[in-house]
Amino acid sequence: MKKTILLASLVASITTLAATEGHVNYTFKGEINSTYNHAKKASTNEFKVPETFVETEVKVKGSGLSFGGEFKAKDIELGKDAKTNADKVVKKANFLNHSNVFAKYELPEIKGVKSFVKATVKPEFVDGETDNYKFGGSAELEGQASYKYDALTFGLNSKTNFPFAKSAGNDNYGKDVKSTHKVFVESETDKDVFVKGLKDVKANVEIKHDYRKLEEQNPKAAKAVDYVKGEVSAKYDAIKDFAVEGKAGFKVNVSKFLVSNDDYFKEDKDGHDVILGGVKLNHYLDKFDGTDWIRKVTGLHREYANVKLTYTGVKGLTLSANPFVDYTEGYRKYDNNSHKVVENAHLIMFGTSLDAKYVLLNDKLTLTGNVLLSGVRDVKTNTTKTIKNRGVYVAKLGAKYDYAINSKLTVSPEFTVSSAVLTDDYLANNKAGFVTLKPEVNAVYKATDKLELKGGLSLSANFDKIKKNNNKLVGTKELELKPSASLVYKPVEGLEVNNKVELPVKFGEKTTDKSLEYKGLDVKTELNIKYSWK
């Protein structure tokens, strides 16, 4: 009898699996950070798990139903703090506050209209500050409907997030319930729309708001609106060897217009990416005196536009120019009596980037170059107008050669040099330079059709805050030697294993004579195992 029940259960499981498709994905990221103290002649080791999780999605064939979730632990730290030497404390919140489950249903298509509904639950079982057990989190409901006409898809997406409990100090639950509604139109990739050569057309408008109860004495609906934003982009390539890509957008932080302030709204505490003309400037802005605040600015409203012109008329050569402008009104200060604007500020970023890529020697040698010429203008207006100008000038050159030793082994030496100059008209030492030299070599070995091995070694020399002081160039320097190895293994159909290990060894300046000394090393590993079935 027991054998019959067991066999029936096995048959049922196999039948259920055969009627589904999906995947199960496991990821582990770990680090060991070792910092060497020369005075104590000892190392302090920190063990970190930035994140580890199991993620899965299962689709029931022919039904439109799918479900899954992500079960995650993150920001786990062990060992001693390198600065304070205090023991790290693992919190329950690291394990119990970062998972979610979902269920999704795709409705049958009706006269070209596709739609779905999705429910996601993100529970939190621990108070993030006290680390005591406390149930919280939220549930999110999402719905979308779209209609395809020729090469264009028109759609509406709506999401509403319902917290399981009111936030601290809030007696109006509606303030915590947030909705985003997005109207969009998109064309099929690389397919002409309206006229020959016009393609990749995308446009959308999105609004985010809450459901607070408005005050009876001063009922301003704008208080409930977080933002309204939109973006449009397209590509035109009807002219031989020439293409134009354009993008423009805006974001209005509506509720902020009701707040009087005397400095830029800086709500992105960790800083958002600042990308001008395709060049990421985070590193330079964070290290140059007087510019780190730029990455934190949210402001009242933002408008931006850029155009990319690309020429491919010479074999192997690609040239492009990308002019841009990005404007943010940072804040407004109102008069207490008249409520008129008596002071505000504007952050304007503008310029262009130039790119070149040349591939030769049967596609084995690749030469690249990039130049960014940009300005950052901070304008404050009250009884007078104060203008602060900053310049951001970046250049990057690279060369890479792919040498196939045989059908299985390819070795690729590469060298890049990056440099930047930042200027600030209102700083005593108003100019600083940054230079990075990075030689590296990477190898790929295809052992079998199921196993691929990769290895690399890079040396990164960073020279930061280079300035002239008493007719001498001064600055800081760092050196990092980083060996790495990885593998991709596909033992059976549907199963893939990825593993990567890096060992950055760091050298920095001595406090005495500015010569280099050993600072420590990190061990970084990432493991990913994914199984898919159909």
C-alpha positions in Angstrom: 0.0 0.0 0.0 2.8 2.4 0.9 4.6 1.6 -2.3 1.4 2.3 -4.3 1.0 5.7 -2.6 4.7 6.5 -3.2 4.5 5.6 -6.8 1.3 7.6 -7.3 2.9 10.6 -5.7 6.0 10.3 -8.0 3.8 10.0 -11.1 1.8 13.0 -10.0 5.0 15.1 -9.5 6.4 14.1 -12.9 3.1 14.9 -14.6 3.0 18.3 -12.9 6.6 19.1 -13.8 5.9 18.2 -17.4 3.0 20.7 -17.5 5.2 23.6 -16.4 8.3 25.5 -17.4 10.5 27.7 -15.3 13.8 28.0 -13.5 15.4 27.9 -10.1 18.4 30.2 -9.6 20.8 30.2 -6.6 23.3 33.0 -6.1 25.9 33.6 -3.4 28.2 36.6 -3.2 30.9 36.7 -0.5 33.9 38.8 0.5 36.8 38.7 2.9 38.3 42.2 3.4 41.7 42.1 5.0 43.1 45.5 6.2 46.7 45.6 7.3 47.8 47.8 10.2 51.5 48.6 9.9 51.7 50.0 13.4 50.3 46.9 15.0 51.8 44.6 12.3 48.5 42.8 12.2 45.5 42.4 9.8 41.9 43.0 10.6 39.6 40.7 8.7 36.0 41.4 7.8 33.7 38.7 6.3 30.8 40.0 4.2 27.9 38.4 2.4 26.5 41.2 0.3 23.7 38.9 -0.8 22.7 35.3 -1.1 19.4 34.2 -2.5 17.2 31.5 -4.2 15.0 32.9 -7.0 12.5 30.9 -8.9 9.7 31.3 -11.4 7.3 28.6 -12.5 4.8 28.9 -15.5 1.9 26.5 -15.9 1.8 25.8 -19.6 -1.3 27.0 -21.4 -2.9 28.6 -18.4 -1.3 32.1 -18.2 -0.5 31.4 -14.6 3.0 31.8 -13.1 4.3 32.1 -9.6 7.6 32.3 -7.8 9.7 34.3 -5.4 13.0 35.4 -4.1 14.3 34.3 -0.8 17.2 36.5 0.2 19.6 37.3 2.9 21.9 40.4 2.5 24.4 42.7 4.1 25.7 40.0 6.5 29.0 41.0 8.2 31.2 39.1 10.5 34.6 39.7 12.1 35.9 43.0 13.4 35.4 46.5 12.0 38.7 47.7 10.4 38.3 51.2 11.8 36.9 50.7 15.3 38.1 47.0 15.9 34.6 46.3 17.3 32.9 43.0 16.6 30.4 43.0 13.8 26.9 42.0 14.8 24.7 39.9 12.5 21.1 41.1 12.7 17.9 39.1 12.2 16.8 41.7 9.7 19.6 40.6 7.4 17.9 37.3 7.0 14.2 38.0 7.4 13.4 41.3 5.6 14.5 40.8 2.0 12.3 38.1 0.5 9.2 38.2 -1.7 6.7 35.9 -3.4 4.5 36.6 -6.4 1.7 35.2 -8.5 0.9 36.4 -12.0 -1.9 35.7 -14.4 -1.8 36.6 -18.1 -5.3 37.0 -19.4 -6.3 35.5 -22.8 -5.7 37.9 -25.6 -8.9 39.6 -26.8 -8.9 41.4 -30.1 -5.2 42.2 -29.9 -5.3 43.3 -26.3 -2.8 41.6 -24.0 -3.1 42.1 -20.2 -1.9 40.6 -16.9 -2.3 41.1 -13.2 0.3 40.4 -10.6 0.4 40.3 -6.8 3.7 40.5 -4.9 4.1 40.1 -1.1 7.3 41.5 0.5 7.1 40.6 4.2 9.4 42.0 6.9 9.6 40.2 10.2 12.0 42.3 12.1 12.2 46.0 13.0 15.2 47.4 11.0 16.4 49.7 13.8 15.8 47.7 17.0 16.2 44.2 15.4 13.3 43.0 17.4 10.6 40.8 15.9 7.9 43.0 14.3 5.8 42.2 11.3 5.8 44.7 8.5 6.5 44.9 4.8 4.0 45.4 2.0 1.9 43.9 -0.7 2.0 45.2 -4.3 -0.7 44.8 -6.9 0.2 45.4 -10.6 -1.8 45.4 -13.7 -1.0 46.0 -17.3 -2.9 46.2 -20.6 -1.3 46.7 -24.0 -2.5 46.7 -27.6 -0.3 46.2 -30.7 -1.0 48.1 -33.9 1.4 47.4 -36.7 4.9 47.9 -35.2 3.7 50.0 -32.3 2.6 48.7 -28.8 0.4 51.0 -26.7 0.0 50.2 -23.0 -0.9 51.2 -19.5 0.8 49.8 -16.4 -0.3 50.5 -12.8 1.2 49.5 -9.5 -0.1 50.1 -6.0 1.9 49.3 -2.8 0.0 48.6 0.4 2.2 48.6 3.6 1.1 46.1 6.3 1.5 48.8 8.9 1.7 52.6 9.1 5.1 54.2 9.1 6.4 55.7 12.4 4.7 59.0 13.3 2.1 58.8 10.6 -1.6 58.7 11.6 -2.8 58.8 8.0 -2.4 55.3 6.4 -3.2 56.7 3.0 0.2 58.6 3.0 2.0 55.2 2.9 -0.1 53.7 0.1 1.8 54.6 -3.1 0.6 54.1 -6.7 2.5 54.6 -10.0 0.6 54.7 -13.3 2.5 54.6 -16.6 1.2 55.2 -20.1 3.7 54.0 -22.8 4.1 53.4 -26.5 7.0 51.3 -28.0 7.9 50.2 -31.4 9.4 46.9 -32.4 13.2 46.9 -32.2 14.9 47.7 -35.5 11.6 48.0 -37.4 10.7 51.1 -39.3 7.8 53.2 -38.0 5.9 55.8 -40.1 8.8 56.6 -42.4 11.8 54.7 -43.6 14.7 54.8 -41.2 12.7 55.9 -38.1 12.8 53.1 -35.5 13.2 52.2 -31.8 10.5 54.8 -30.9 9.7 54.8 -27.2 7.6 57.3 -25.2 6.1 57.2 -21.7 4.6 59.3 -19.0 4.5 58.2 -15.3 2.9 59.6 -12.2 3.4 58.5 -8.6 1.1 59.5 -5.8 -0.3 58.5 -2.4 -3.9 58.3 -1.0 -3.6 60.7 2.0 -6.6 62.4 3.4 -6.4 66.0 2.5 -6.5 68.7 5.2 -9.9 70.4 5.5 -8.4 73.9 6.0 -5.8 73.7 3.3 -6.7 70.9 0.8 -3.8 70.8 -1.7 -3.9 67.8 -3.9 -0.3 68.4 -4.9 0.9 67.2 -1.5 -0.2 63.7 -2.5 1.8 63.6 -5.8 5.4 62.5 -5.5 6.4 63.1 -9.1 5.3 63.2 -12.7 8.0 62.1 -15.3 8.2 61.3 -19.0 10.7 60.3 -21.6 10.8 60.0 -25.4 13.5 58.4 -27.6 14.0 57.4 -31.2 16.5 56.4 -33.8 16.8 57.5 -37.5 19.2 55.7 -39.9 17.8 56.2 -43.4 21.0 58.0 -44.6 23.7 55.5 -45.6 26.5 55.2 -43.0 24.8 57.7 -40.7 22.5 57.4 -37.7 20.9 59.8 -35.3 19.6 58.8 -31.8 17.8 61.2 -29.6 16.4 61.1 -26.1 14.5 63.8 -24.0 12.8 63.6 -20.7 11.6 65.4 -17.6 10.7 64.8 -14.0 8.7 67.1 -11.7 8.8 66.4 -8.0 5.3 68.0 -7.5 5.0 67.9 -3.7 8.4 69.7 -3.3 7.0 72.9 -4.8 5.0 73.3 -1.6 8.1 73.3 0.6 10.2 76.5 1.2 13.9 75.7 1.3 17.2 77.6 1.3 19.4 74.9 -0.3 19.2 72.2 -2.9 17.0 69.2 -2.1 19.5 66.4 -1.6 17.5 63.3 -0.9 19.6 60.7 -2.8 21.8 60.1 0.3 24.0 57.5 -1.4 24.2 59.5 -4.6 22.7 58.6 -8.0 24.8 58.0 -11.1 25.8 61.1 -13.0 26.3 60.1 -16.7 27.1 62.8 -19.1 27.4 62.0 -22.8 27.7 58.3 -21.9 30.5 58.9 -19.4 30.0 57.9 -15.8 31.4 60.6 -13.5 30.8 59.2 -10.0 34.4 58.6 -9.2 35.5 62.1 -10.1 32.6 63.9 -8.5 33.0 62.0 -5.2 36.7 62.8 -4.8 37.0 66.4 -6.1 36.4 68.9 -3.3 33.1 70.7 -3.6 31.4 68.4 -6.2 30.3 65.3 -4.2 26.9 67.0 -3.4 25.9 67.0 -7.1 25.1 63.3 -7.0 22.6 63.8 -4.2 20.5 66.5 -5.8 16.9 65.7 -6.5 15.5 69.2 -6.8 12.1 70.5 -7.8 12.1 69.5 -11.5 14.6 68.2 -14.1 14.7 68.3 -17.9 17.3 66.7 -20.1 18.0 66.0 -23.8 20.8 64.4 -25.7 21.5 63.5 -29.4 23.9 60.9 -30.6 25.3 61.2 -34.1 27.1 58.1 -35.5 29.1 57.7 -38.7 30.2 54.3 -40.0 31.3 55.1 -43.6 34.9 53.8 -43.2 35.4 50.0 -42.8 36.0 49.1 -39.2 35.7 52.7 -38.0 32.8 54.1 -35.9 32.7 57.8 -35.0 30.1 59.4 -32.8 29.3 62.7 -31.1 26.8 63.0 -28.2 25.8 66.6 -27.3 23.6 66.9 -24.2 22.0 69.3 -21.7 20.6 68.5 -18.3 18.8 71.1 -16.2 17.5 70.9 -12.6 15.8 73.6 -10.5 17.2 72.8 -7.0 14.8 74.6 -4.6 12.7 77.7 -4.0 12.5 79.9 -1.0 9.2 81.6 -0.4 8.5 84.9 1.5 6.5 84.1 4.6 3.9 86.8 4.0 3.6 87.1 0.2 4.5 83.5 -0.6 6.4 84.8 -3.6 9.8 83.2 -4.6 12.6 85.2 -3.1 15.4 82.8 -3.9 16.1 79.7 -6.0 18.9 77.8 -7.6 19.6 76.0 -10.9 22.0 73.2 -11.7 22.9 73.1 -15.4 25.1 70.4 -17.0 26.0 70.7 -20.6 28.6 69.6 -23.2 29.4 66.9 -25.6 31.3 63.6 -25.8 33.2 62.3 -28.8 33.8 58.6 -29.3 35.9 56.6 -31.8 36.2 52.9 -32.3 38.5 51.3 -34.9 38.6 47.5 -35.5 41.4 46.1 -37.7 43.6 43.1 -38.3 40.6 40.8 -39.1 38.7 42.1 -36.0 41.6 41.1 -33.7 42.7 44.6 -32.7 40.3 47.1 -31.2 41.3 50.7 -30.6 38.9 53.0 -28.7 38.9 56.6 -27.7 36.5 58.9 -25.7 36.6 62.6 -24.9 34.1 64.4 -22.7 33.9 68.2 -22.7 31.3 69.4 -20.2 30.4 72.2 -17.8 28.5 72.2 -14.6 26.9 75.6 -13.7 25.4 76.3 -10.3 23.2 79.5 -10.4 21.6 81.0 -7.3 19.3 83.9 -7.6 18.0 86.2 -4.8 18.6 89.9 -4.7 21.7 89.2 -6.8 22.7 86.3 -9.1 25.6 84.1 -8.1 27.1 81.8 -10.7 29.6 79.0 -10.0 31.2 77.3 -13.0 32.8 73.9 -12.9 34.4 72.1 -15.8 34.6 68.4 -16.3 37.0 67.2 -19.0 37.6 63.5 -19.4 39.6 61.5 -21.9 40.0 57.7 -22.2 42.1 55.7 -24.7 42.1 51.9 -25.0 43.7 49.1 -27.0 42.8 45.4 -27.0 44.2 42.5 -29.1 42.5 39.1 -29.2 45.0 36.4 -30.0 43.7 33.0 -30.8 46.5 30.5 -29.9 44.3 27.6 -31.0 40.7 26.8 -31.5 40.2 26.5 -27.7 42.4 29.2 -26.2 42.2 32.9 -26.7 44.4 35.5 -24.9 43.5 39.2 -24.9 46.0 41.8 -23.6 44.5 45.2 -23.1 45.6 48.6 -22.0 43.5 51.6 -21.0 44.4 55.1 -19.8 41.8 57.4 -18.3 42.3 61.0 -17.3 40.1 63.8 -16.1 40.5 67.4 -15.1 37.9 69.1 -12.9 37.8 72.8 -12.3 35.9 75.0 -9.9 36.0 78.8 -10.2 35.2 79.2 -6.5 37.9 77.0 -4.8 41.3 78.2 -3.9 42.9 75.2 -5.5 40.4 75.2 -8.3 41.8 72.5 -10.4 42.4 68.8 -9.9 43.5 66.0 -12.2 42.8 62.2 -12.1 44.7 59.6 -14.1 44.3 55.8 -14.2 46.6 53.4 -16.0 45.3 49.9 -16.4 47.1 47.1 -18.2 45.4 43.7 -18.1 45.4 40.4 -19.8 42.5 38.0 -20.0 42.3 34.4 -21.3 39.4 32.2 -22.3 39.8 28.4 -22.6 37.0 26.4 -24.0 37.8 23.0 -22.6 34.7 21.3 -23.9 31.4 22.2 -25.3 30.2 22.1 -21.7 33.1 23.8 -19.8 34.6 27.2 -20.3 37.4 28.6 -18.1 38.4 32.2 -17.9 41.4 33.9 -16.1 42.7 37.4 -15.9 45.3 39.7 -14.3 45.0 43.5 -14.1 47.1 46.2 -12.6 45.3 49.5 -11.8 47.3 52.6 -10.9 45.2 55.5 -9.7 46.5 59.0 -9.3 43.8 61.2 -7.7 43.5 64.9 -6.8 46.6 65.9 -8.8 47.2 69.6 -8.1 49.9 72.2 -8.3 51.2 73.3 -4.9 54.3 75.6 -4.6 55.1 74.9 -8.3 55.0 71.1 -7.5 52.5 68.5 -8.5 51.0 66.8 -5.5 48.2 64.2 -5.3 47.4 60.7 -3.9 48.2 57.4 -5.5 46.8 53.9 -5.2 47.8 50.6 -6.8 45.6 47.5 -7.1 46.7 44.1 -8.5 43.8 41.9 -9.2 44.0 38.3 -10.4 40.7 36.6 -11.3 39.3 33.3 -12.4 35.9 32.1 -13.5 34.2 29.1 -15.1 30.9 28.3 -16.9 29.9 24.7 -16.7 26.8 23.2 -18.3 26.9 19.5 -17.3 23.4 18.6 -18.6 20.7 20.4 -20.5 19.1 23.1 -18.4 21.7 23.3 -15.8 24.4 26.0 -15.7 27.0 26.7 -13.1 28.9 30.0 -13.0 31.7 30.7 -10.5 34.0 33.7 -10.2 36.8 34.5 -7.8 38.8 37.8 -7.6 41.7 38.6 -5.3 42.4 42.4 -5.3 45.6 43.3 -3.5 45.8 47.0 -2.5 48.6 49.4 -2.0 48.3 52.9 -0.8 50.4 55.9 0.4 52.4 56.0 3.6 51.5 58.9 5.9 55.1 59.8 6.3 56.9 59.9 2.9 54.0 59.2 0.5 55.6 56.0 -0.8 53.5 53.0 -1.5 52.9 50.3 1.1 50.7 47.2 1.4 47.2 48.1 2.6 45.4 44.8 2.4 43.6 42.4 0.2 40.1 41.2 -0.6 38.8 37.9 -1.6 35.6 38.1 -3.6 33.6 35.2 -4.8 30.3 34.7 -6.7 28.6 31.4 -7.3 25.5 31.1 -9.5 23.6 27.8 -10.2 20.6 27.9 -12.5 18.4 25.1 -13.6 15.7 25.7 -16.2 13.1 23.3 -17.6 10.6 23.4 -20.4 
